[in-house]
Amino acid sequence: MHSRYARLVQQSGFPFRTLKTLSTVQSASQTAAAADKDLTKEQRKAIKQGPGLEDFIEGSVPQTETWSKYSGDLVKTKEMKRLRLPPWLKTEFPSGDNYKRVKSSLRKLKLNTVCEEAKCPNIGECWGGGEHKTATATIMLLGDTCTRGCRFCSVKTARRPPPPDVDEPRNTAAAICEWGLDYVVLTSVDRDDLPDGGSNHFAETVRHLKGEASHILVECLTPDFRGDLKAVELLANCGLDVFAHNIECVREWTIFVRDPRATYDQSMSVLKHAKQVNPHILTKSSIMLGFGETDEQVLQTMKDLREVDVDCVTLGQYMQPTKRHAKVQEYVTPEKFAHWEKVGKELGFVYTASGPLVRSSYKAGEYFISSVLKKRRNDPANN
């Protein structure tokens, strides 16, 4: 074989590496030709009409509503190991100056974000500013290790995580002021190992931030504090603008998806109490779809949230973070998400965000919710 290539090199003048590459390309072409024989007539036509390699190189691939023509499986059967990701759930690689600046600052100050820990697909858009150029970030307080093990979450778990960083509240406030954010979401892992669940650490961070930059809108996405309503009250009255706690899924799937220490009714009581002790704040919750819930169960969950006076609700697609986590049972179509957004408005939510890539803090600083908060802040009745 070696002597054969040596003769080719002498005859052609090409370097050996080039000849090897040409051989690889020829082999790939033969493989592609063989695969083409297995395609149906409709599949060949779709490929022919689709973007070519030059379009991907130029970055000019059209963003069309491919969901209506998608022919893949959306509901998992017993025979299937897992569902393939549909086109409407694929996102661009994060980039941009603001994204890079935020990431660099996080590393320097040793801060954690749920955006990174939970592998959120919207990180580039939120850190970069998105459509309305309103940059947002979700800072994760109290470390990067949770005391609970929910089957949908990729955050690390341990019975006794390292103690909280006493400088974190001050560092967090400094970082947020440096970034020039308009809206920030503070969240945390569950800390069942701490007597107060970390509520004082949470509240201290908000007070530091408001002291440094009172104009920044602050949302706190909180744990349930084991149902400790005193901890809920402390946080609701610490100066935040939005109190958020996620119900995560419908009642019927809670025992299969969430940690046993997190219950549906306990989460509802947290949201209810926050509103009772501070009627002027916005309350918010989030529902993930795709575990196998029915439309009736989703509707009832939304009604339950309105009964405890929750103002804002978000609905998004559950996406399995690793093979060890709960499998996706259904990929909900954009059309169905649009239906739930309409239902949210009919039920009286102040703000409803519903879409495949929507997350609890996705586009948290979007113009609409920011304007609602600012309007309430300027209303004499709320002062």
Salt bridges, closest charged atoms under 4 A:
ASP36 OD2 - ARG44 NE 3.46
GLU116 OE2 - ARG107 NH1 3.01
GLU125 OE2 - LYS363 NZ 3.51
ASP144 OD2 - LYS156 NZ 3.04
ASP167 OD1 - ARG170 NH1 3.76
GLU168 OE1 - HIS201 NE2 2.72
GLU178 OE2 - LYS108 NZ 3.80
ASP190 OD1 - ARG148 NE 3.74
ASP192 OD2 - ARG148 NE 2.82
ASP192 OD2 - ARG261 NH1 3.55
ASP193 OD2 - ARG191 NH2 2.89
GLU204 OE2 - HIS208 NE2 3.66
GLU219 OE1 - LYS284 NZ 3.20
ASP224 OD1 - ARG148 NH2 2.96
GLU233 OE1 - HIS273 NE2 3.83
ASP241 OD2 - LYS210 NZ 2.81
ASP241 OD1 - ARG377 NH2 3.42
ASP259 OD1 - ARG261 NE 2.95
ASP265 OD1 - ARG251 NH2 2.96
ASP295 OD2 - LYS336 NZ 2.82
ASP309 OD1 - ARG306 NH1 3.92
ASP311 OD2 - LYS275 NZ 2.54
GLU366 OE2 - HIS132 NE2 3.98
